[in-house]
Amino acid sequence: MNKLHVWSTSRDYERTTNDNEFMIRRKNSRLLIKDTDDLNSLDPIIGYAQEPILPLHDACVPLISIIPDILHYVSIALEHTPDMPSDDLTRDESASIRLYTMEWKGKSGSLYSHLNRALRNSNRQCLYPWFKYLKLFLTAIVKLPCIPPQTVWRGVRKYVNVDLKEAQMIWWSFSSTTTSLTVLENELYLGQTGERTLFSIEILNGRSIRAHSQFNDEEEILLLPGTYLEVQSKLDPAPNLHIIHLKQTMPNELLLEPPFEGACLYPEIDLSSRRWYFRKRFLVPIITLTIITILTIILCSVLLTKRTTKIPVIPATIHWNDSNWATSCDFPGNDLSYVFIPSMFCGAKCLLTQGCTHYTWTTFNTGSCYMKKNNVSRADAILTNDSSMICGIVNGSQQEDSNSTIIMWNENNWALSCAFNGSDLSNVVISSDYCDLKCTETPGCTHYTWTTWNGGTCWMKTNNVSKNDAYNTNDSITVCGIINDGQLQIPNSEVQWNANNWAMSCDFLGNDLSNVQSTSELCSQTCTQTPGCTHFTWNLYNDGTCWMKNNNVTKADAFSTNDPNMICGII
């Protein structure tokens, strides 16, 4: 958000800790909008929900390379968070909200500014270091009750009316609003002079974070990333003052993945809360319509009995494509499990779910993939009136004769256009080039499949398999492979260690603690600053990633790799 570096001199609004570099500002800069770019072309925010819930300290370790002092501010947030917070939140969940609302001086900038910048970035890989914090933070936010639908306010100190060319917009970052217009009229915010634009927003799923915020004297209402808005009107009530009326609506597609199964991003509509007289006023026209309907049915039945010809029934058909899926269709029963993902990933998710043979995708809860079991054919699908529904069969003909198409294995025991069914161990978002290496580093992983799901996911698998267990997918991008134990038996003497306890073209197996984007030169220092880190590996993944590891190891535990860019070291 646009930070106007105004510091309050009032003692009522200034608080410090023992660290003189940390100060809480009276001005809540999140209420001012940095920009109003209508970034409707961004990909949905997905992938973070698969992360485990971690303590706030551990969830913020990957952010050290972005905010070097982040763990210091984590300690401050936890120090000011009670052991039993309100709203049934855990201490770490409540502290994650407090950390988001904290502001501090320094070159690194506050956490919320970095996070919202990453959320607005078109390169979704920029969000990867934030996944662990997002899991904790969004879990906390979604647990908070939605406030009743009402009008809230945001503002910006410029004229933005000309920038809003479309009737719809998506706010991809967390959006802070206030229920009090007088707050924005304060000179610390918009003031009462100069060019100003106010956003009057009718919201559906705002959450009050006042009880967990550093600014507990303000009614800050937080909107989730992916807030879908429609422009209702534009007003110029006074010189240099512009008001844009927005209305939040539920999007037709998934913009934000729910943080956990069963999480509700939007409030449920309680029809029972409507007043009795509101229903009763429709009683007379309903009775009249019922009488007319009954008379029409009687008249039609008399006329139809006199007809001698029958009206032919034109059968409706489901139009299947070459990839074994279709729209406006469903498979009844045989439910196996379900996940909240976009429709484009439903087939891939079924393919990688043990026992899944077919699936149905609907718009329920912004997008639900229902995976199903047992053998079916296209003839078992039923036609629906919902054009957004999708049904499909995974490898409908391929599973019966998976060996009919030859899989071309290379000398490194991997191939294209293939997959292994079931036996999932874990998965990680990673480039296909590093999937075999990641499987090698993961205890228990014997084989793997890589797909384009979630931008590129390596599905590590366990149990003994052979190349004959793989089946053809007809997807030239999919990769499958088997870990060859012989590849790990490269003599340790090939690792050439230097005097600083690090070497090139080497790696340590397993014991992963955390990872951050980093240059190779800073990896050793980052490991030193990370509690519990005893050794590390650096590779080119995501333009340079430092993989920090724990537990006691020696140089003899390192093994040589064929990657001259890789680095491993011991602290």
Steps between C-alpha positions, in 0.01 A plus 500: 500500500609861443697601806493873573782512752312699762580409859276599787663698779215438740589276792161333462595373158866407537625181660847347489663179612853450630611508137505866400475409132148365546215745535129463448356781295169658575426517128371170364639523147309195383181712478657691210522330163837479329353454156176406329632283220230264382713184486232265376750288306683353800490128576301383805676480837538126557754255637556648846217297658706181471752641749477377862401737781826611660586725795534863392878490546541200266251637248706819466843338461467492116450880511847575641639572154216750441484659848832426675371600846165322469565260791563799728156641417347153541630500858340840561166385356499189718599703807193723460258213423311338791518126557123469453397736217138565409308341210639153587830580330827350614771731627699457178194569285419819689865607493509451122227767470684732738820454299313592181377827655835605655704776339867572560771729378781370287594424142327164489146636539209351691383145438161594354660717229723212384217246515252712306765582240555126448123440475475763224799359311406316180779248567333269753839343585566815706240366745684173572704637796173634647308169486569394861407843641194523272379161626512621863376855431208406273398219735474761775311751283247245370429385857382853582125551446390708202346829601145571372490639143558874520683792341869556577751756376848525350676793344789629293650849473459538126238501226456141382166524325661491157684178588180299554404416144334166564177425683673229708827482689689257721702608803768232524662618824360513852285814512462697823184708536327692777138542600566857613519766230627751756820296535589568136414869537785533751805684364708187568305331221312682223436829676245749369697672223674397181417227251332209679312192388277309740390142437159420647483119505202275569676193640394137551781330692690764695669395826564731795860453620480760776536246784826368354645815339775729620251781424229385742350849523381488138230287341710354220305267269717269291399369157658182366721484190298445185217734602277535192334841463254662261489876441154633585543876459746789499434833670679835531319659797758776555807649331796257513283236670393191307296205627486163328225265614604133483304186578666170590362190329599134507720414199406222261846343520750422772717801584622397847543141617339445845772446765357172627230248411156628597615863529234751394632809325148644477223499762213256468163658424255437784156501342332432834598844624259672259199659663165326483320792341762511223390153391130560561474794264553258211222266617217647286684499165633149574144367561379670183786354299430154645133513394594608147757220479245236608245621243769497229598141584136386483448673164820356352414147616164519323655626178784245502259206528354599163836495318565193286869562432780483753765768536835337434755530781832628371776341710760740638860389468820576685774628271830343612833638385820311423619535861208299642314789664187698420288786629142499635532147637540304822577152631260405783635323809833320553645800689858450619611846622490866400727806495451870426695567180437666160334288233816484289678297772219255582602234249866514609400475866290191429787347305727536802246380758514131577180324396357795303365392161267788413396840633248783503578870547245760614507865606403408859709699751669684209614171342484138621651192338313182598720196439324169447587130495396178320500435126264710290463594136376810321155339483474524881516880494175697526417830334442805723364849440810658653744597224773568757507137620773271369530123511784284379657156494867457584679289239171334410660278239860522615463321833371187332794475261763723655779300340355539150686830467872467556656736754843612380727487807839670488823392667421708811184299574243765414262551208244739357123451462475258792392475864488261795163443667461531879761445776525877560756601762509880475504777239683825444467785251821475301638502146494170311880519474534451877226243564732198490751675726227593748381139508858388562522739798167388647516197734280218373456639148555229238332651194323818392263671259523864393200691361414861420249516788540818708764632262714185525476234773726205581297212646739280697395139549602200707504117472689289248396537137647427160479673165218262407281662770501834319220580257481734204313829554504647147617821670841585358582727798446240775819335631542180700814339633653235725783571741802286419682410820819477302493873442553559871810286525740753354816501711505779755863567409375675186363785715781755519458695825667837554626660820162665565314167526310521173539334161363503144291232324379338821190453714379367837215247508180602686477684836336806338427782745389787275595677177530858379585673176864601530825540314756225547730741682241569773384142555758418769423826686124437478545152646710646783221748585227233490439319832565127467680516164816285501568457127364619167465444127465768233372451144356700210136422579281814484800713391700385802378320813677427827376173655575509873529169683529378859644204697866409538684402182859479382667560166482125442119527484515721190470342158616624163253624239525567129400864548807729502288788635393321820669584830489320833654601830525437873470774762 
